[in-house]
Structure formats: structure tokens, C-alpha cells
Amino acid sequence: METKSKESINECGRNSLMMKEAQPNKIRFSELFQLRDRAAMNELPGVYIHGIHYYDFKNVHFINNTGIASLIDLLKCLLEKGIEIEFVNVSDSIKSKIKSMGLENILHCR
């Protein structure tokens, strides 16, 4: 990953999710998300490939409105820096919530 992109992702993550120390390819999500079949984690795994940052929702089964707002803030910040975001392995219930909020064309989920 380019240093500039790494710094942009890190800066946006800190700003949108009020993180103190964040890895550039992860989102901290304590109290924003609930995981399937395991104890809470502090970060959402992600990878940056060819200008797109992918975040894996495989183990996330719920996201609250604050979590959605944080994802929108992160998306906005990274788009301003030329980095796109996609969310992968998103559960049907989360996709439904995003769609019910009219955000399916903004928060790209697979």
C-alpha cells in the first residue's frame, strides 16, 4: 500500500470513529457492531487493493445507527482522498437496514 493512502485511511479512521491508535486497514467498532458467535473485537478487518479499501463484515450481524453514521463519515473522508470503500460479506439483515435508510447506493455492500 502506498504511504499516502495508508496515512489517508488512518487519518480518516481516527476522525470519523474517534480512534486514538488505529491500524490503517481496520475500523474500531466497539459498541457499534455486534459479532456472530464470539466475543467483541476491537477492529473490523480490511484490505486496500488498487484504490479500493475493502472491509470484511463476515462476523458482524448487527450495526446500530451510530455505526452506520461512522461508516458514512469514513466513506466521505476517504472519497475526498481518492480512496473508494466496499463492504464485503455483509449479512442480509445489515443490507436490509442500509436499504431501508436509502443508503444502498452510498454504502456499497456485497
NORCOR-V428325 format. One record per pair of residues at least 24 apart in sequence whose C-alpha atoms are under 7 Angstrom apart, sorted by sequence separation. I is the first residue (numbers start at 1). J is the second residue. If there is no record, write none. Layout:
i->I j->J
i->I j->J
This chain:
i->35 j->59
i->36 j->60
i->35 j->60
i->36 j->61
i->34 j->60
i->35 j->61
i->33 j->60
i->34 j->61
i->34 j->62
i->33 j->62
i->34 j->63
i->33 j->63
i->53 j->83
i->57 j->87
i->61 j->91
i->32 j->63
i->33 j->64
i->52 j->83
i->53 j->84
i->54 j->85
i->55 j->86
i->56 j->87
i->57 j->88
i->58 j->89
i->63 j->94
i->32 j->64
i->51 j->83
i->52 j->84
i->53 j->85
i->54 j->86
i->55 j->87
i->56 j->88
i->57 j->89
i->58 j->90
i->62 j->94
i->51 j->84
i->52 j->85
i->53 j->86
i->54 j->87
i->55 j->88
i->56 j->89
i->57 j->90
i->61 j->94
i->32 j->66
i->33 j->67
i->54 j->88
i->32 j->67
i->1 j->48
i->17 j->70
i->16 j->70
i->16 j->73
i->16 j->74
i->13 j->74
i->12 j->74
i->12 j->77
i->12 j->78
i->9 j->78
i->8 j->78
i->8 j->81
